[in-house]
Amino acid sequence: MANQKLVDLLSDIAQRKSATPAQIAIAWVLAQKPWIVPIPGTTKTHRLLENIGAANLELTQEDLQEIKEASARIKIVGERYTETMEKSTGL
């Protein structure tokens, strides 16, 4: 629950855009640089279709700025990987 503020932010934007929070997150990644490609994982067809829908979602400069400003104020808690997983990445 430590990162709930970020989830709430993405959920609010998703509601305004008639999208899902996952679509907002993927659209945000797509908006960063043209050569960055998100690789979301799923085992469910409906989630795959949801993820693909993010490619048709347009975030405005205002949306991107809102996410940038809010995320700068939100302290993200936790590591991306467990220690064991981190070792397997070779980083």
C-alpha positions in Angstrom: 0.0 0.0 0.0 3.1 2.2 0.2 2.8 3.1 -3.5 -1.0 3.6 -3.5 -0.7 7.4 -4.3 0.9 6.5 -7.7 -1.8 3.9 -8.4 -4.4 6.5 -7.5 -2.9 9.0 -9.9 -2.8 6.6 -12.8 -6.4 5.5 -11.9 -7.6 9.1 -12.0 -6.1 9.7 -15.4 -7.4 6.4 -16.7 -10.9 7.3 -15.6 -10.7 10.6 -17.4 -9.4 8.9 -20.6 -11.8 6.0 -20.5 -8.8 3.7 -20.1 -7.3 1.3 -17.6 -4.4 2.2 -15.3 -2.3 -0.4 -17.1 -3.0 1.4 -20.5 -2.0 4.7 -18.9 1.2 3.2 -17.7 2.0 1.7 -21.1 1.1 4.9 -22.9 3.4 6.8 -20.6 6.3 4.5 -21.4 5.5 4.9 -25.2 5.5 8.7 -24.8 9.0 8.8 -23.3 11.2 8.2 -26.4 10.3 6.8 -29.8 12.9 4.0 -29.4 11.6 2.8 -26.0 9.2 -0.2 -26.3 7.3 -1.6 -23.3 7.2 -5.3 -23.0 4.3 -6.1 -20.7 3.8 -9.7 -19.8 0.5 -11.6 -19.6 -1.0 -15.0 -20.0 -4.5 -13.8 -20.6 -5.8 -12.8 -24.0 -8.1 -10.1 -22.6 -5.1 -8.5 -20.9 -3.1 -8.7 -24.2 -5.9 -6.9 -26.0 -6.0 -4.3 -23.2 -2.3 -3.7 -23.4 -2.5 -3.3 -27.2 -5.2 -0.7 -26.7 -2.6 1.6 -25.0 -1.0 2.2 -28.4 -4.1 4.1 -29.4 -4.2 6.1 -26.2 -2.9 9.7 -26.5 -1.5 11.4 -23.5 -1.4 15.1 -23.8 1.5 17.2 -22.7 -0.6 18.2 -19.7 -1.2 14.6 -18.8 2.5 13.8 -19.1 3.3 16.9 -17.0 0.8 15.9 -14.4 2.3 12.4 -14.1 5.9 13.9 -14.0 5.0 16.4 -11.2 3.0 14.0 -9.1 5.6 11.2 -9.4 8.3 13.6 -8.3 6.3 14.1 -5.1 5.6 10.4 -4.5 8.2 8.4 -2.8 8.2 5.0 -4.4 8.9 2.2 -1.9 10.4 -1.2 -2.7 12.8 -2.7 -5.1 12.0 -3.8 -8.6 13.5 -7.3 -8.1 14.2 -9.5 -5.2 17.9 -9.9 -4.4 18.0 -13.3 -6.1 16.2 -12.0 -9.2 18.5 -9.0 -9.4 21.6 -11.3 -9.5 20.1 -13.1 -12.4 19.8 -9.9 -14.5 23.6 -9.6 -14.7 23.4 -5.9 -13.8 
